[in-house]
Amino acid sequence: MMKTLFAILSVLLFLKASGQERITFKASDSLTVYANLYETDKTQPYIILFHQAGFSKGEYKESAAKLTKLGYNCLAVDLRSGDGVNFIQNETAKEAKSKNLPTEYINSEPDMKAAIDWAYSKSQQPVILFGSSYSASLALKLAKANPRVKAVIAFSPGEYFKPGLVIKDQLKGFDKPCFVACSQREYTYMSDLLLNIPDKLKTVFKPKEGTGEHGSKALWSTCPTSNEYWLALFIFFKTI
């Protein structure tokens, strides 16, 4: 079984980026949200990709194409709290600033909710939320009791919203399978953050061959332990 997984993973890691389409949709406050759509089959469910602080949809420039090979469509979203990465600017953040809208981390929630609704409307199937750093925390929060969300992949979630919002408290009653990845130094902290999620629903991963990375940068080929993260993530997908 493990040999088969390694073989499939090897193929995924060397795939080139597939085509993408730039799309837009509206948040509840009428802000235009920009995203890159990686679509393989309109009838298949979606993985919605949310970036970390100071970044853009460009965070998934390399990873999105590999994720589509697992049989999902992918939607990489520009949240209003961010800037740019991998030579891709955050268009939602730019527009939010032009309209004098607040762009703190928590202000990205309407963008994430709109992305969930947009993706669900396309296939009528529950989506998988994929968050990085602050957006990983919000993805966990938004998934709870939401019938439009099937599972969550959270890279380096944390308490980025205190004192106004405590993520640990928000996770009481969490009811979805979740994969939580982190660096070695973040691992101990994860045990407390995720205390309210039942063990049967959570998979917490840290690399063994190196220190790892914060956020979904752990999946980038420039990360020495990226293969470890990809293999653990692939195994999680096999369970859902």
C-alpha positions in Angstrom: 0.0 0.0 0.0 2.7 2.5 1.0 4.7 1.7 -2.2 1.6 2.5 -4.3 1.2 5.8 -2.4 4.8 6.7 -2.9 4.5 6.0 -6.6 1.4 8.2 -7.0 3.0 10.9 -4.9 6.1 10.9 -7.2 3.9 11.5 -10.2 2.1 14.4 -8.4 5.3 16.1 -7.4 6.6 16.4 -10.9 3.5 17.5 -12.6 3.6 20.9 -14.4 1.1 23.6 -13.6 -2.2 23.2 -15.5 -4.3 25.9 -17.0 -6.1 28.4 -14.8 -8.9 30.9 -15.3 -9.2 34.2 -13.5 -12.7 34.7 -12.0 -14.5 37.1 -9.7 -17.5 37.0 -7.4 -19.0 39.3 -4.8 -18.6 39.2 -1.0 -21.6 40.1 1.2 -20.5 43.7 1.4 -20.3 43.9 -2.5 -16.5 43.8 -2.6 -15.3 42.0 -5.7 -13.3 38.9 -4.8 -10.7 37.7 -7.3 -9.6 34.1 -7.7 -7.8 31.6 -10.0 -9.9 28.6 -11.0 -8.2 25.3 -11.8 -11.1 23.3 -13.2 -10.9 19.7 -14.2 -14.5 18.6 -14.2 -17.5 20.9 -13.4 -19.3 18.0 -11.7 -16.5 17.3 -9.3 -16.2 19.0 -5.8 -13.9 21.9 -5.1 -10.9 22.5 -2.8 -10.9 26.2 -1.9 -7.4 27.5 -1.3 -6.9 30.5 1.1 -3.5 32.2 1.6 -1.6 33.4 4.6 -0.9 36.9 5.8 0.7 39.3 3.3 0.2 36.8 0.4 -2.2 36.3 -2.5 -3.6 33.4 -4.6 -0.1 33.1 -5.9 0.7 31.0 -2.8 -0.9 28.1 -4.6 0.8 28.7 -8.0 2.7 25.4 -7.7 0.4 23.4 -5.4 -3.0 23.9 -7.1 -2.2 21.9 -10.2 -1.0 19.0 -8.1 -4.2 19.0 -6.1 -6.4 18.8 -9.2 -4.7 15.5 -10.0 -6.5 14.1 -7.0 -9.8 14.5 -8.8 -10.9 18.0 -7.4 -11.4 21.4 -8.9 -9.4 24.1 -7.1 -10.2 27.7 -6.4 -7.3 29.9 -5.2 -8.7 33.0 -3.6 -7.4 36.5 -3.0 -8.6 37.6 0.5 -8.8 41.2 1.3 -6.1 40.8 4.0 -2.9 40.2 2.0 -0.5 41.6 -0.6 1.4 39.4 -3.0 3.7 36.4 -3.5 5.3 34.5 -6.4 4.9 37.7 -8.6 1.1 37.6 -8.2 -0.5 40.6 -6.5 -3.6 40.3 -4.4 -6.3 42.0 -6.4 -9.0 41.7 -3.7 -6.8 43.5 -1.2 -6.0 46.2 -3.7 -9.7 46.8 -4.4 -10.6 46.8 -0.7 -8.0 49.4 0.0 -9.2 51.6 -2.8 -12.7 51.5 -1.2 -11.3 52.2 2.2 -12.6 48.9 3.6 -10.8 47.3 6.6 -8.3 44.7 5.8 -7.4 43.0 9.1 -7.3 39.2 9.1 -10.8 38.8 10.5 -12.2 41.0 7.7 -11.5 38.2 5.2 -14.4 36.1 6.5 -17.0 37.5 4.0 -14.5 36.6 1.2 -14.2 33.1 2.4 -17.9 32.6 2.8 -18.5 33.9 -0.7 -16.0 31.5 -2.1 -17.7 28.6 -0.3 -21.0 29.6 -1.8 -19.6 30.1 -5.3 -17.9 26.7 -5.3 -20.8 24.8 -3.8 -23.1 26.3 -6.4 -21.0 25.0 -9.2 -21.1 21.3 -8.3 -23.7 21.1 -5.6 -21.2 19.1 -3.5 -19.6 20.1 -0.2 -16.2 21.7 -0.5 -12.9 21.2 1.2 -11.4 24.3 2.8 -7.6 24.6 2.6 -6.2 27.4 4.8 -2.7 28.7 5.5 -1.8 30.5 8.8 -4.6 33.0 9.6 -6.9 31.7 6.9 -6.4 28.1 8.3 -7.9 29.3 11.6 -10.8 31.0 9.8 -11.3 27.9 7.7 -11.7 25.7 10.8 -14.1 28.3 12.3 -16.3 28.5 9.1 -16.4 24.8 8.6 -18.1 23.9 11.9 -21.8 23.0 11.4 -21.6 24.2 7.8 -23.3 21.6 5.5 -21.5 23.0 2.5 -18.1 22.0 3.9 -16.9 18.4 3.9 -13.5 18.7 5.4 -10.7 21.2 6.3 -7.0 21.2 5.6 -5.3 23.7 7.9 -1.6 24.6 7.6 -0.3 26.4 10.7 -3.5 27.6 12.2 -3.2 29.8 15.4 -4.7 32.4 17.7 -4.3 35.3 15.3 -7.4 37.2 16.4 -7.1 37.6 20.2 -8.6 39.1 22.2 -11.7 39.6 20.1 -11.8 36.0 18.8 -10.4 32.8 20.4 -10.2 30.0 17.8 -9.8 27.3 20.5 -13.2 28.2 21.9 -14.7 28.4 18.4 -13.8 24.8 17.8 -16.1 23.4 20.4 -18.5 21.1 18.6 -16.3 20.8 15.5 -17.8 18.2 13.3 -15.6 17.7 10.2 -12.5 15.6 9.4 -9.5 17.9 9.4 -5.8 17.6 8.5 -3.6 20.1 10.4 0.0 20.5 9.3 2.7 22.5 11.0 6.4 22.9 11.5 8.2 21.1 14.3 8.3 24.1 16.5 4.6 24.7 16.1 3.6 21.1 16.9 3.3 21.4 20.7 1.1 24.5 20.4 -1.3 22.6 18.1 -2.2 20.2 20.8 -3.7 23.0 22.9 -5.3 24.9 20.0 -7.1 21.7 18.7 -8.1 20.4 22.1 -11.8 20.8 21.4 -11.7 18.8 18.2 -12.4 15.0 18.8 -9.3 12.8 18.1 -11.3 10.7 15.6 -11.8 13.8 13.4 -8.3 15.3 13.4 -4.9 14.4 11.9 -2.0 16.5 13.1 1.2 16.3 11.1 4.8 17.6 11.5 7.8 16.6 9.4 10.4 14.2 10.8 13.3 14.9 8.4 13.6 18.6 9.0 12.1 21.6 10.7 9.3 22.2 8.2 7.7 25.5 7.2 4.9 27.8 8.4 1.8 27.7 6.3 1.3 26.0 2.9 4.8 27.0 1.9 5.5 23.6 3.4 4.3 22.2 0.1 6.5 24.3 -2.1 9.3 22.4 -3.8 11.8 24.8 -2.2 10.9 23.3 1.2 13.3 20.4 2.0 10.5 18.4 3.7 7.8 19.1 1.1 7.7 15.4 0.1 6.8 14.5 3.7 3.9 17.0 3.8 2.6 15.8 0.4 2.6 12.2 1.4 0.7 12.8 4.7 -1.8 15.0 2.8 -2.3 12.4 0.1 -3.0 9.8 2.8 -5.6 12.1 4.4 -7.4 12.5 1.1 -7.6 8.8 0.8 -9.6 8.7 4.0 -12.2 11.3 2.9 
